[in-house]
Every structure is written in structure tokens, then in C-alpha cells.
């Protein structure tokens, strides 16, 4: 993600790969705030801008924020289809099957929640100890 850098003395512009707005030590260059991706829905883009304005994010966190916003939008798209067409459809054998949008909505919710946890926007750090690894019998316990 590249951001415009405006030269205050000459008026020229160039591309810069920095994600945080800041002033140069000699105040000759000013990096403008990043803009949300154009494919985000307006409410999601507004949320994206508010997070950028409220938090000092590193470049990799801006990417995580963008992924979270995309996951939210994808889940909302799936939710709209589910509301209009229902959660199931009848296949060629006459059996009800879940619509693909149900899985898309579920996966988007999970992705959004995980990305928010990674960003730690609520000020709560992750758990002290990492999660224990899966054992070979994971999923086979009874």
C-alpha cells in the first residue's frame, strides 16, 4: 500500500511505503493518512478510517485491518443473500442442502474475530501463554 508524500517546499509528490502519518524531522515532507480500499462498503470504510485515526498502526496492522474489513463486508454480503433466499435450497434429488453463503458467513465471522484479536484494538493483549498444540488424536476423542 503506497501513500502520497507531498513536498511542502516544492509541491511535488512521490510514492512512499510508510503506513503511519508523520512529519519528517526537517518538516519538508508530510505523509498523508492512508485511504480505505475503494471496494469496501461505505459503513465499513468509515469504520476503517476511524480505526486508522484512533490507533497508531504499523504497516502490517493496516493490512490486518483491511483484511478484517473485507471479511466483515463478505459476511454481510452472505447475510443479505441468506435473508433473501433462505438458509437452504433443494438439490436435484429433492433433499434440502445448506446454501454456500451459510459457510461464507460463518468463515467471515471467524476470520473477522481472529483478525480483531490479532489487532488487539480493545487494549487487551493476547493470552499470556500460547495455545497448546493439537495432539495426534485431536478430533478423535470420545
HELIX and SHEET records of a PDB file:
HELIX    1   1 UNK A   42  UNK A   54  1                                  13    
HELIX    2   2 UNK A   59  UNK A   85  1                                  27    
HELIX    3   3 UNK A  100  UNK A  119  1                                  20    
SHEET    1   A 3 UNK A  13  UNK A  16  0                                        
SHEET    2   A 3 UNK A   3  UNK A   7 -1                                        
SHEET    3   A 3 UNK A  29  UNK A  31 -1                                        
SHEET    1   B 2 UNK A  88  UNK A  90  0                                        
SHEET    2   B 2 UNK A  96  UNK A  98 -1                                        
END                                                                             
